[in-house]
Amino acid sequence: MVRGSVGVIFGETGTLNFKFLISDSTAVLRGHYVKIWHETDGWILAQVLSIVRSSEKYSLEEAKKGQRKDRNDDRIVASATIIGSRDNSGLLRAPMSPFSPGDQVYLADDTLIRDTLGLVGDDMYIGLLEGTGIPVHLNVNSLVQKHCSILAKTGSGKSYTAGVILEELLDHNVPMLIIDPHSEYSSIKESASGNTGELKKYGIKSKGYGSRIQVYTPADKSINPNADHLFRLNGVNLTPSELMTLFPDNFNSTHSGILYEAVHRLRADVETYFLDDIIREVSNNESKARWNVINLLEDINQLDILSPQPTPIEELMQDGKASIIDLKGVPPNIQTMIVAQLCDTLFEARKLGTIPPGMLVVEEAHNFAPERGYSKSSSSEILRTIASEGRKFGLGMLVISQRPARVDKNVLSQCGSQIILKVTNPNDLKSISKGLEGVNSYVEEELLRLPPGIAMLVSNDIERPILVDIRVRKSKHGGESVKILNKSSSKVSPDVKKESKTEPVTKPVEENKSQSPPPKRKPSRNPKKDSGGLFNKLFGSESK
């Protein structure tokens, strides 16, 4: 082989893939990028999809005899897929004619990989191309305008990766409104600690965003003491349609009719009315169904979510800042009501231009925009609207979920960038494969094997799905799983040791030696004379 070559093409070749014989078992690994010189198109980039090692001389009989010493006859064959090269106009092209058997294969250099894949941005730094030192950047405008999704099974780094994206958006002064059901993202205020080596590896420095983060809670501060402010929705002059978003899906036409009549009468009598006034007006209705409406309205009234002084949407969306709506302590059905009202207000404000362009971040999206057939949510419609129309008005959406199959497909299909970590659920894999562009069966197999911290990136700005080693966080991660057992918990406490010394455990084996065998079973009643033989065999000859 030519000096520097790692293999040579053999057998049948095509314009999409080829096989090559590897010269050294450590020279090329699965996932590595290689290059081959093409007679008309110059250097062509390809990627190794699989590697197979075999031996024709080492038989089953030899394997039974013991360990093999001579491995010189091994054949190591790699299968590669052709990515292509850039033409004079900058477009990616695959070669029109196949390579020739005998063509040499080389490891691709960073410049060729970067230019061919389109890794030329310098906006949002999210990590390194797996197996290389090439930084991977995302374009801020593309990410916000065309939406983004982060999908993964529980424990695969979903929230951690989301934190990396949020840090980059804050560094680029993109205003954000974050829906946080589990109080995971307030930790972004604090800088990371204890990972100096990792920070150096990725070329970043520890950093906190405390002055640019505001945490709001719809619940009481006693439930969420880390919140900076209370969050309240508008409770003045509510329209029937606004109230309807606060009600569950089983709210039927009879209930809505009662509500419309009550609000209509109030509007005719007063200029300003509140939820208490609506409840009082509904109670005057003669329909028996009024009690269901009153019960729902009173439940909402007791939560103190509605207020004459609501949290202004202009306060929540400010340049260079992020507002976190921490829903910890809020019942799930009320969470969807809050998200529905909040997102509707956000979208209307963006259309009117009263708030700057920015990003809406929705954690646990399968709860707020569920796929039809799984469940219903009052926030589904507005999130579908933002996904399909938000880009026209500069409102992007970051969708985060651990159950891709249960997220509304109309929402996921609008995401131009997908960051997918390890997924093992068959339904979720099928959903990703069918619903996202650029994902095929090879990608499905990769998703099953992804280690923690490695993500597959599918983006309109990058020519093909790539694996990214997600960088470490600059800020503190707040989504760690709670540890149930520590090393110290397995040790016996001093008090227990003292008790064991003063109160020795008796030895049951020695006691059993002196015990007599259990007595024979006695009959509960006297046997019949004609059945004594069988009875005696079972219970003995004596009876009382």
N, C-alpha and C positions, 0 to 999 in steps of 0.2 A: 504493500500500500504506500501511497504518497505520504511524505513526511507531513505530520499535522492532521492527517486524515484519521477519522474515528471509525470508518466503515466503507463498504463498497456496495453499490446497488446490484441486485441480481434478480433473475427470474422475470416474471411478467410485470411491467410497469404501466402506469396510466397517468393522466393529467391531474388526478385528484389524490392518488396515494401510491406508495411503493414500499418495498421491503429492502433492507440492507443488512449485510453481515457485519457484526461489530467486531472490531479487532481486539478490544480489551474490555473485560467485563465491567470495569469501573469507569470506562471512558464516557459512556452515555447512560442516562437513567430515564425512566418513564416520565414524560412531561417536559423533557429538555427540548430546546429549540436547536435545529440544525440547519445548515445551508448547503446548497448544491449549485454548481455552475451550470446554467442552461445555455445552449449554443446561440439562442436568439434573444433571450430575456435577461441574461446576466445572472446575478445571484438570486436564488429563490429560497424563501424561508419555509421551513416545514417544522412540524412538531411530532415527537415520538409519542405514539398512543399506547403501545404495548411492546414488551420484550419477552421472547421465549428462548429457553436454553434447553438443548437436547444433546444426546450422544447415541450414535448408532452402534458403537462397539460395546458399550456397557450394558450387558444383558441382565435379565432377571436372575439368572443363575449366579452371576458374579455378585449381584447385590446381596444375595443370601449368604455369601461367604464372608462378608465383612465390609469395612469401610474402603472406599475407593481412593487410591493414591494418585494415579495419573489422570489429569483432567485436560490434557493437551488436545484431545480429539473433540472437545465440546464445541457445539455450534451455537452461537448467540445471535439470534435474528430479531431485528426490530421492525415494527410496522409504523410507518409515518404517514401523516396527512399533510398535503401541500397547502400552505397558506397563500403564497404568491409573492409578488413584488410590485413596487410602485412604478407606474409609467411616467412619462414626461409631464403629464398633466396632474400627477399626484394621486391618480386612482389606483386602487389595488386590483391587480390582474393575476389570474392563474395562467400558467403556460398553456399554449395551444397545442403543443406536442409533448409527448412523454419523455422522461429521461431515458438514457440508454443503460442497459446492464453494463456494469464496469465503471460507471461514474462514481467519483469519490464523494464521500459525505464528510462534512466538517462541522464542528461546533459553531453556532452562530455567534457573532460578536454583538455587543450591546447596542451599537448604533443601528445595525440592520434590524434587530428585534424591535427597537423603539420606533424606528421610522415605518416599518412594515405594519406593525400592530396599531400605530397611531397614538403611541404613548408620548405625546409631544407637548401636552399641556403643562401648566405650572401653577394652577389655581389651588385646588384642594388636594393636599397630600394625604393619602389614606394608607399607604404601606408600600411594600416591595413586591415586584413580580416574583412569584414563587420560584426558587432555585437560582435567582439572580440577585444582583444588587441594584436593579433598575427601579427607580421610584415610580409609583403609579399615581397619577393626578386625575381628578375629575374637574370638568368645567362647571363653574358655579352657575352661570346662566342656563346651561343645558340641564343641570340637575334640578334647579328650581322650576324652570318653565315646563319641563317634560316629566316632572315628578320622579320619585324614587321609591323603591321598596327594599326592605331588609327582611329576609325570610330565613328561618332556621328552627330546628327542634330546640326544646328546652335544654339549657346548659351548654349550648354550642357557641356562645359569644354574641348573641343577637343584641342585647342591650349594650354590651361593651362596644360593639361596632357602631351602634347608633350614637354612642357618646363621642366616638371619633369624628363622625359626620357633623355632629352638633358643634364640636370644637372648631372645626374648619369653617363652618358657616359663621360662627361668631367672629373668628379671625378675619373674615371678609365682610363684617358688619351687616350681615343679613338678618333682619328682624324675624323672630320666630315665636310662635305660639305652640306650646307643647302640652298635649293631653297625656297626663301621667297617672294611670290608674293605681300603681303600686309604689309610689313615692321613690322612684329609682333615680331620678335625674337631678334632684336638688344638690347632690354631692358634687356636681360640676363646678360649684362655687369654690371648692377647695382644690389645691394643687396635689398631684400624685406624690407619693413618697416611697422610698425603699426599692426603686427599680432603676438605679443610676446606669447600670450596665445595659439594660434594655433601651433606655432613652438614648444612650450613646450609639447603640446599634442602628437606630432609625434616624439619628441626627436631629433629635428634637430636645426641648428643655421642658421641665416641669412647669406647670402654669395653672393658676386658678382663675375663675371668671366671676368671682363674688360680686363685684361692683356692677356687673352687667346682667345678673340673674335676679328675677323677682318671683317668689313662690306665692301662689294664691290657693286658698282652700275654701271650697264651698261648705265644708263641715266646720265644727267648732275648733278653736285653737287648742282646746284641751286634748282633742284627738290628734291634731297635727301641730304640735308646738313649734316646729321648725318653719312654719309658713310665715311669710312676711306680711301678708294682707289677707283679709277675708274676700271671697269672691261672691258677688251677688248679681242676679239677673234683674232686668227691669220688671217691676211689679205695678206700674202705673198705667191705667188705660189699656189693659191687655185686650187684644182682639181675640175672637174665637179661634182663628187659625193659629195664633201664637200659643193659646192654651192647649190646643189639640196636640201640639208637639210634646206637651208635658204628660199626655195621657197614654196609657198602654194601648196595644193593638186591638184589644177586645172592646174598645170604646165604640159603640155602634151608632147608627144614624139617629136613633131615638135620643140617646144621650147628647149627641151633638146638637140636635134640634132644641133641647131644653137649654143648652148653653147659649146658643145663638139668640133665643128669645130673651134670656136674662140680660145679656150684654146689650141687645138692641134697646130694651127698656131703660137701662142705665144711661145709655148715650142720649136718650131723649130727655132725661130728667136732670143729669148733672154733667159738668164739664170734666171733672176728675173723679175717678173711681179706683178702688183697690180690690184685692182678692176677697177681703171680708165683705165688701158690698156685693160682689158677684155671688158669694155663698148665700147671703141673705136673700137676694133676688131669686136664686134657684129654689130656695125653700118655699117660696110663695107659689111655685108651680104645683098643679094638682096631680100631675102624673106620679105614679108610684116609682118610676125609674129615677125620679129626682134624688132619691136617697143614695143611689150609686154615684151620681155626679157630686153630691155634697161630700160623700165619703172621700172621693179622690181629691177634691179641692181642699178639704181640711187636712189630708195627709201632706199635700204640698205646702200648705200654709204653715204647718208645724215645723217644717224643715228650715224655715227662715231663708230660703234660697232667693225668694222674690223680695225686692226692696224698692222704696221710693228713690233711693240713691244707688243705682246699679254701678258696677265696675265699668268705666268707659272703655270701649274697644280701642280708642286712641291711646289709652294708657297701656294696654296690653301689647300693642304692636308699635314699637319704636325702633328707629335705626340703630343697629349695633347692639340690641338688647334682646333677651329672651324671657318670655313669661311662661311659667310652668303652672298649669292648672292641676294641682295635686288632689286627686279624687280619693285619697285614702280615707276610709271611714264613711264613704257615701255608698248607699245601697246600689247594686248594679242597675236596677231599673231607673233609678234617679240619675245615675251617671249618664245613661244614654239620652235622657231628657236634657240634661245640662249641655252635653256635646251638641245635640241637635240645635238648641237655641243659640249657643255660642257660635257654632260654625255658620249658621244662617246670618247672624249679625256680622260676623267677620267677612263673609262673602259680599254682602250688601255694601259694607263700608269700603271694601276694595273696589267694587264697581263704581262707587261714587268718588273714589279717589281721596277719601278722608284719612286713609292709612297708607303707609308706604308698601311697595311690593315686598313680599316675604314668603315664609314657609310655614305651613301647618304640619305639625308632627303628631301622628296618631299612633300611640303604642297600644298593643292588644287590639289591632284593627278588626280581627274576626268578631269581636264583641260589638263594635260600633258600626261596622259595615259588613254584616254576615251575608254569606251566599244564600240565595233563595233556596228554600228547602231545609235549611239547617235551623234557622231561627229568624225572628223579626226584631227590628230595632227602629226606633223613631228617628235615629240619626243617619240611617242608611241613605235616604233620598238626597240629603244635602251633601253628603260625602261623595256620592256618585256624581252630583252636579259639579262639585269642585274639581273632581278628577277629570271630567270631560270638558269643562269650560274655564277652569281656573287659569290655565296658561294664557288665555286671551287677556286676562286682567292682571297678570303678574302675581298670581297666588299659587304657589307650588304646594305639593303635599308629599310628606315622607311617611310611607305606610310600613308599620313594623308588626310582624305577627309570627307566632310559633305554629300556626295551623293554616298554611297557604290554601288548602282545599276548602276552608270555611270562610275565606275572604271573598267578598263580591268580585266576580270575574270582570265586571265593568270597571271596577276600581283598579285591579291589578293590571289589566290590559293597557291602561293608560300610562303606566310607569315606563319611562324611557330608559331608566337605569335600574338594574336589579342586583342586589348584593345578597348572595345566597350562601349560607353556611351549611353545615351538615344537616341533611334531612334523611330520615329513615322510614317514615310512615309511607306506605305504598300509595295511599290516596293523595298525600301531599306531593309526592314525586310525580305522580300522574298529572296532577294539577299544574305543576311547574312546567312539565314537559309540553303540555298542550297549550297553556295560556301565555307563555312568554317567548318572545322572538329569540332565535339563535340557540335554543336549547334542544338537544337531540338525545338519543339513547346513550351516546358516549358520556354526555354531561350527567345523565341520571346515575350512571355507574360511579362517576367521580364524586357526586354529592353524597353517595353512601359511604365513601371512604375518607372524606375530608377530616383532617385532625382539627382540634380546637384552635381557633385563631386564623385559620386559612379559609378564605372566602372565594367563591366564584363570582366574578364580575361580568355582567352582561350589560353592555351599554351601546347606545347608538353612536357614540364617539369612538368606540374601539371595534376593530374589525371582526373579532371573534371572542367567545367567552375565554377569559383568562383567570388563572388562580393568583390570588393576592394574599401575601402574608401581611395581615392587618397590623398597622403600627400600634405601639402601646399608647395608652391614654396620657395626655398631658395633665389632666385633672383626675380627681379621685373617682374611682368606680363605685357606684352605689347599688349595683344589682347583684352582688355576690349572694350565693345561696347560704342559708343559715346552717352552721355546723352543729349537728346533733351531738356527736361524741368527740371529745378531745383525747389526746394521749393520756392526760392525767386522770380522765374519768375511768379508765380501766384499772387504775391502781387502787388498792384497798386503803381507805383512810386510816390514820393512826388510831382513831377511836375504835374502829372495827378490829384492828389488830390487837388492841388491848383486850377487848372482849373475848377474842378467840383464845388468848392466853389464859385468862382467868376462868373461862368456861369451856373446858375441852370437850370436843365432840365425842360421844360414846361410839364404840366400835360395834356396829350391828352384826358383823360376821361372828365375833366371839360370843355374843349373846345367843345367836341362833344355834350354836353348838349344844347349849344346854337345854334348848327347848325340845319338847316332845312333838312328834308329828301330829297333824290335825286329826281330831276324832272322826270316826266314820259317820257318814250321813245317816241320820235316823229318819224313819218313815213318819209322815204326818198322820197316818191312820193305820189300823191293824190290817194285815193282809187277809185276803180270802183264803180259805183252806185249800181250794183247788189250784191256787196260783202260787203256792209257797215256793216251788222250785225256782221259778224265774225271779220271784221277789228276793229269795235268799241269795241268788247270784248277784243281784244288784246292790242289796243293802246289808247283807250278812244274815246270819241265822238268828241273832238275838233281836228281840223287839220288846218294847215296853207295853 
